[in-house]
Amino acid sequence: LIDSPVPRFNLLQLDKYQRVSLQFSRGCPYRCEFCDIIVMFGRKFRTKSPEQVGKELDLLRKLNAPNAFFVDDNFIGNKGIAKKLLKFLRDYQRKHDYQFRFGTEASLDLAHDDELLKLFREANFEWVFIGIESPDEESLKEIKKFQNLRQDMLSSVRKIYSYGIEIFAGFIIGFDNDTMKTFDRQYQFIMD
């Protein structure tokens, strides 16, 4: 479609939207019990090439779209491939005067890789959605969200913030391990 000589009609009035969506990858390597991603799309990480993403950004740039949301299931599901794209995006942004402000979805282990965090900043990622789910270790074990148990979660959140990346966190109440105290624990974690 991008190279099509056929005239296109814009069905969307992009100036009425805060951000547009594009996608680089599908799949996630984790086995979180409640998540539908691995059921629908599998655990195999599949991606577009950086050049394809560049073509899509070229089109969005021509349409004056300033914000782009990478709707990937877990943008860093394969860190090596993600780093290649981030380097491409960093160079693309420099070439085009940082027209885009990016956001995406990733796992909390983003905090454990300084190179990834630096590349996110250099490519102008301003925010990331992260499934925190619960500050309760037993609940995280119950749902097999082991990636959130590798390091102290609050320290991980603070590290991501230290790179100027805002976190939109997802929380869940209602795991088998949860009690009425879970509400207070989540509230305190969020406040901290």
Secondary structure as GFF3:
##gff-version 3
##sequence-region A 1 192
A	DSSP	three_ten_helix	14	16	.	.	.	ID=ss1
A	DSSP	beta_strand	20	22	.	.	.	ID=ss2
A	DSSP	beta_strand	25	26	.	.	.	ID=ss3
A	DSSP	alpha_helix	37	40	.	.	.	ID=ss4
A	DSSP	beta_strand	46	47	.	.	.	ID=ss5
A	DSSP	alpha_helix	50	62	.	.	.	ID=ss6
A	DSSP	beta_strand	67	70	.	.	.	ID=ss7
A	DSSP	alpha_helix	79	95	.	.	.	ID=ss8
A	DSSP	beta_strand	101	105	.	.	.	ID=ss9
A	DSSP	three_ten_helix	108	112	.	.	.	ID=ss10
A	DSSP	alpha_helix	114	122	.	.	.	ID=ss11
A	DSSP	beta_strand	125	133	.	.	.	ID=ss12
A	DSSP	alpha_helix	137	142	.	.	.	ID=ss13
A	DSSP	three_ten_helix	146	149	.	.	.	ID=ss14
A	DSSP	alpha_helix	153	162	.	.	.	ID=ss15
A	DSSP	beta_strand	166	171	.	.	.	ID=ss16
A	DSSP	alpha_helix	181	191	.	.	.	ID=ss17
###
